[in-house]
Amino acid sequence: MRLFDTTFLVDLVNEDKGAVELAERIDEEKSFKGISVITVYEYLLGVHRLYGSSKQLQEKLESANRDLSPFEVLPLSNEIARECSQLQANLQRKGRMLGVNDLYIAATALSFRLGLVTRNFDDFKKVPNLSVENY
């Protein structure tokens, strides 16, 4: 059971070999495929930034929503907010920093007891008790 970071979605759409191979393996396993609502936000933000003032925006948003459709979107909750605040405080005490969006994604993975699939292995390996899978 895995939670996928935004980097994985971007790499999958861009046909990165490692991301494609992992996606094929996971499809064969028929295991849970989740993303945080934060990943939805980041992914769609990228579309708006790239195509916001163009005639292609609607088409690109529809394509992005198709990209997101195979994944179950996990919402934020009070439990995740609590996990995130504790995680950030602990990391700050150790002089380690992680962006707010990544903190919420990590907290979501921890709250649901999911491994996290990401290209940003070095960023997320700072998080105690988080199983991080690179590709």
TADAHU-V724138 format. One record per residue. SS is DSSP state (A for helix, B for strand, O for the rest). PHI is phi in degrees with one decimal (none if undefined). PSI is psi in whole degrees, -180 to 180 (999 if undefined). Layout:
ss->(SS SS)
phi->(PHI PHI)
psi->(PSI PSI)
This chain:
ss->(O B B B O A A A A A A A A O O O A A A A A A A A A A A A A O O O B B B B A A A A A A A A A A A A A A A O O O O O A A A A A A A A A A A A O O O B B B O O O A A A A A A A A A A A A A A A A O O O O O O A A A A A A A A A A A A O O O B B B O O O A A A A O O O O O O O B B O O)
phi->(none -135.5 -110.5 -105.5 -78.8 -57.9 -58.8 -63.9 -60.7 -61.3 -66.1 -64.0 -63.6 -85.4 60.2 -61.2 -56.1 -63.1 -66.7 -64.3 -62.6 -65.4 -60.2 -64.1 -64.7 -67.8 -61.4 -65.6 -71.6 55.7 -92.0 -59.2 -125.2 -118.4 -136.2 -78.2 -59.3 -65.2 -65.0 -58.2 -57.0 -62.8 -65.8 -70.5 -59.4 -59.1 -64.3 -62.7 -65.4 -77.3 -125.7 -54.3 -109.7 -107.1 -71.3 -83.2 -53.5 -60.6 -62.1 -68.5 -66.2 -62.8 -63.7 -62.3 -65.2 -66.3 -61.2 -81.2 -61.1 -72.5 -105.4 -83.5 -88.4 -96.0 -79.4 -76.5 -146.5 -58.6 -61.0 -67.4 -62.0 -64.6 -60.1 -64.8 -64.6 -65.4 -61.3 -63.3 -60.9 -63.7 -66.7 -63.6 -60.3 -91.7 74.4 -106.3 -118.0 -145.9 -60.7 -58.0 -60.7 -66.1 -61.3 -66.0 -65.0 -62.6 -63.7 -64.2 -60.0 -65.1 -63.2 -94.2 56.0 -114.7 -75.5 -109.5 -101.5 -155.6 -81.2 -87.5 -55.3 -62.9 -67.8 -82.6 -67.7 -68.9 -85.6 -61.7 67.9 -97.6 -82.3 -115.3 -117.9 -97.0 -139.3)
psi->(127 151 134 131 163 -35 -37 -46 -45 -46 -37 -46 -35 8 38 131 -48 -42 -42 -45 -42 -42 -42 -42 -42 -38 -39 -37 -21 38 167 134 107 157 152 153 -25 -37 -41 -48 -51 -42 -47 -32 -42 -41 -46 -40 -40 -35 11 -34 15 165 -15 -7 -52 -43 -43 -36 -40 -42 -43 -41 -34 -38 -36 -21 -28 -9 144 127 122 124 165 154 172 -41 -44 -40 -41 -45 -43 -44 -42 -43 -47 -44 -44 -42 -41 -39 -31 3 21 137 148 138 155 -45 -43 -34 -45 -38 -45 -44 -36 -46 -45 -44 -37 2 51 148 153 127 123 155 -23 55 -46 -33 -47 -17 -13 -19 116 142 10 123 118 130 125 167 999)
